[in-house]
Amino acid sequence: MLQQTQVDRVVEAYRRFMERFPSLEVLAAAAEDDAVHAFSGLGYYRRARLLHASARAVVERGGWPQSARELARLPGFGPYTSAAVAAFAFAGDEPPVDGNVARVAARLGALELPMGSPALLAAGRELAGNLHAESPTPEVWEALMELGATVCTPASPRCGSCPLATACASLATGSTQSYPHPRAQRSREEQRGVAAWLEREDGRVLLRRVEQGPVLLGLWLPPFAVLSDGDDPGTVAAALGRAAGFEGALSAATTVRHGITHRDIRVLPFVARLSGHRVAEAREGWTWQDAGAPTVPTSSLLGKLASACRHSRLLPMWDQER
């Protein structure tokens, strides 16, 4: 959960997750959707699917692999995760290098390297390995991570409290803030989409499981489509409604903005409040849900759409400026 998500957002989700899945065996026996639902609000839902797959793999294996090399065969276990689990759970001797360790290495050596680069990760492994050789305990690596998280911080490092200050090349030249170099920024993609918000008189909304596309895969959302150049939003929305079995009129609400990794998506919801209409939703991959408390894994986009559809005036056309 802490991969690419801040601690203050993770704490409560982690507690709920552990209450729901108190053991590896319970997680492995659960449906994938249950694991994804426990990540609701955290984003990056692929993490939940890989965690679930790894739990099943470990249970089927009959126990945890204990070396970084063996752990790396589990779904979702990259070099850092494999080394960290091996080190802290099984006293492995391969250094786990996170961003904190990499930053310490960059500043100690005044390395002209960007964050995330293979060369800087290698420098971090060398630093951690050398410290471990002097005192062979995983606590050395934990201390190095904590040093980066609490002392050698990205902004305003507390160099006067650093036990490695006398060996720091960047401190010697007064240039700690120049290291490490920022990682190359990936350009953000902009997309437009439409959604069909079909709401019953009891307030429940029709959701469909996203089965294809590069984003939101496996989550439950109102019928949704990304627009191509030249697509008419109203026409696409009407087609989404028909796919759900709804033939009535839809009205445009206010545009919603949503960010996913390197994508910025503007979604225009089209709304119909069903009274006397029948929608053929009784099939796999469709469900009526309370948008405020869904029982299926979804995205924070659902809450944004709910706000736009229920609390804003309806617009007659695509709102280009919102």
Steps between C-alpha positions, in 0.01 A plus 500: 500500500788737569630469146421841344249585776562720803494354851209716622278358225612143562463460877122456522486296180769270637309448824181416311693266273652310791162468670353362179799276420672406828716232340656410169264203473191719541624735229581213265153350545322830429379618163727740315228767506500487881872576509461784250205641695720519810728737303213737415614860505871420478527472121750282313268200536737273315685476834198331658468247218868412518489473880205262473676295232814481715301385802352217295842409361654480849212291636516264203877473550451404865703785647697814433809495280778657704763630259468815290553293186212265588272782618553678168303219334182604683253729318578864568830441681757725336865538605432732795202308641679166464815629671304675776285199589802270489701738720242586764307173515775247432829681576604502136824668398393688185460875568151644448534841338206740507490868410627601842812285471560622145479863613752441782739334254466787251579763761782310665678459167372819331392272218384666181218250457119532486262328741385165372801444276661153503838658580368674810325183620830317457675768706236457770556125506876552531456742791255273680715194435811665639322607819353153539845342461619703799196405709316203345144555619189608306461782752782679317285519189196608697711773661619617159141523375398693812798732456373594158139530617563712810841672467620500140159614379424628149451855629686662793725206598614511863870458427601596855328184627644267237745231620651489150552877469881486515503269194246699295646652185198718425498644852869584466420721200171635637304340219282237670184640341647438155497123550362275381397640164126478434374203306387562145134597496269300281271721294135484607234384260166676476185306426131577478232255594129466566308302758134396522368564852183291533347549843193327644241664721662336805828681419691195378713542190569247225868402485687286251830320551772649277624208290735669257718805452827627651343657810244409768509136393303273732328786685126567508380831357202641314516395131796698370676562167805700390423736213693500176546810288172583329280300740180672610471464881122477498499229234760293685311542829174389337677188372623428855144534625368263234769245589355507852150453364392863543331673205397827664649848486824593676598850618856627529629601845822686584835368384714309752879503506687188609871417504634146457878451508614701196152563358265795551145402412202731461179303530163641398221307675156465340223445751166322505297443813299189437129504569297247312795397282632147500872440466628155408768494769438145627813357338859439594715810522219739601374601844286761676696669777479777757762740361583618852569152634564257213565135578710449188850636424478840338692822447478845657364599159165355613473753782588787266234387253244469779567858608476631144183310420310562822601850606563705186266642243463298183674639193360470146837424335865410562647753742829582335625742766445302821 
